[in-house]
């Protein structure tokens, strides 16, 4: 959530930066400023009346001490009437604050100055490419055929048990999943991350804290009776560890890593993009979350990008890095890099990771601040990234490393799988 003080002082900048998302927010910003003015006016009236009421209460006591009973009784009656007015003003203030917050929650984050303008993925900028695209043998097939041939993943069994988008991993397919999870976690621990194992359901406050609500309400699975959401990513519970907290400036950056299953309804998805492992309703992911100092958060973003790239290099997967345009970024992001791996059999790029800096957008919702060594407390910056999501990594591993004799396992992964080939 953008800080109202920033909007108040930088109206034109807010409108200009959000235009990079392809949005015209002029009317929305004016409505927010009007709601803020109503809130501040009501707050001022309440503060003045409270001050007067306190003064009257002191004067009542003084009048009684001086024997001025009539004056005291008159002032007491005036004070009693003021209490009713105070109650009404407090109710009005509560409604004004709620109205302002609801408007602010609808406004996405402002893109960083370096973010390219644009509305569609075609407007994203390729930052770099790494590795050579493999040349497959004549009989190479996509991962869904490989999964069936080697009994790695049973998509039809998943449909029987749950529905489309819930595959069953079997044999070496299940072992490959477990190997990748452990590999990603160990790599993170070696890089200095602290591992956490969070819940996989969250309450509404957590969804609002990281910006999934109200933006992605229809994409999350909801447990109605308990009013809980199945997490779309470990970002939500891990980042919410720091909701309503004050961290020490000297403790920054804080770097957490966690593995969880993730759940997404993916409403409206269809066609070739949902074939096989390309898009699922349930999948495994290792997530990294940084709580950073505002002055160094973009250095942290670059470190996160290099870290994820290092994982892809160890898995011997050709990839590219995209700097997302404003219109293709997530609701809460100020800047995002996407990592895409080349899928040799499908002959297309598959997104396997996004690393994003949210600046103070999430921390303002979370009320997460740092206790500065000098000066007032300040909102921290939050960042997160996939390191990595498994489905498309598995798809790319199977496709890119296939040959006439099966599928080769990258050397870095072999200690975790216990086998060199499928």
DASUL-V664125 format. One record per pair of residues at least 4 apart in sequence whose C-alpha atoms are under 6 Angstrom apart, sorted by the first residue. I is the first residue (numbers start at 1). J is the second residue. Records with the same first field share a line. If there is no record, write none. Layout:
I: J + J
This chain:
1: 361 + 364 + 365
2: 361
6: 10
7: 11
13: 17
15: 25
17: 110 + 111
18: 110
19: 23 + 24
20: 117 + 326
21: 326 + 327
22: 119 + 327
25: 29
35: 100
39: 96
42: 93
46: 89
49: 53
53: 79
60: 72
63: 68 + 72
64: 68 + 69
82: 86
89: 93
108: 331 + 332
109: 332 + 333 + 334
110: 334
111: 334
112: 334 + 335
115: 325
116: 325
117: 325 + 326
118: 123 + 325 + 326 + 327
119: 327
120: 328
121: 328
123: 325
124: 323 + 324 + 325
125: 322 + 323
126: 321 + 322
127: 321 + 322
128: 320 + 321
129: 319 + 320
130: 318 + 319
131: 318
132: 318
141: 345
142: 345 + 399
143: 147 + 395 + 398 + 399
144: 276
147: 151 + 152 + 153
152: 169 + 170 + 172 + 173
153: 168 + 169 + 170
154: 167 + 168
155: 167
158: 162 + 166 + 167 + 168
159: 163 + 164
165: 280 + 281
166: 282
169: 173 + 174
170: 174
172: 176
175: 179
176: 417
179: 183 + 416 + 417
182: 186
188: 193
189: 193
193: 255 + 256 + 257
194: 256 + 257
195: 256 + 257 + 258
196: 258
197: 258
200: 231
201: 229 + 230 + 231
202: 228 + 229
203: 228
206: 240
207: 212 + 213
208: 213
209: 365 + 366
210: 362
211: 332
212: 216
213: 217
219: 264 + 265 + 266
220: 264 + 265
221: 229 + 230
222: 228 + 229
223: 227 + 228 + 229
231: 262 + 263
232: 262 + 263 + 264
233: 262
234: 287
235: 239
243: 366 + 367 + 368
244: 367 + 368
245: 368
246: 368 + 369 + 370
247: 370 + 371
248: 370 + 371
249: 370 + 371 + 372
252: 292
253: 291 + 292
254: 290 + 291
255: 289 + 290
256: 288 + 289
257: 287 + 288
258: 286 + 287
259: 285 + 286
260: 285
261: 283 + 284
262: 282 + 283 + 284
263: 281 + 282
264: 281
265: 281
270: 274
273: 278
274: 278 + 279
277: 391
278: 392
284: 390
285: 388 + 389 + 390
286: 387 + 388
287: 385 + 386 + 387
288: 384 + 385
289: 383 + 384
290: 382 + 383
291: 381 + 382
292: 297 + 380 + 381
293: 297 + 380
294: 380 + 381
308: 387
312: 317
315: 410
318: 341 + 342
319: 340 + 341 + 342
320: 339 + 340
321: 338 + 339
322: 337 + 338
323: 337
324: 336
332: 358
333: 357 + 358
334: 357 + 358
335: 356 + 357
336: 355 + 356
337: 354 + 355
338: 353 + 354
339: 351 + 352 + 353
340: 349 + 350 + 351 + 352
341: 349 + 350
342: 348 + 349
343: 347 + 348 + 349 + 396
344: 399 + 400
345: 399
352: 389
353: 386
354: 385 + 386
355: 384 + 385
356: 383 + 384
357: 383
358: 382 + 383
359: 381 + 382
360: 364 + 381
362: 366
363: 367 + 368
369: 378 + 379 + 380
370: 377 + 378 + 380
371: 377
372: 377
390: 394
392: 396
396: 400
397: 401
401: 407 + 408
402: 406 + 407
406: 422
407: 421 + 422
408: 421
409: 420 + 421
414: 418 + 419 + 420
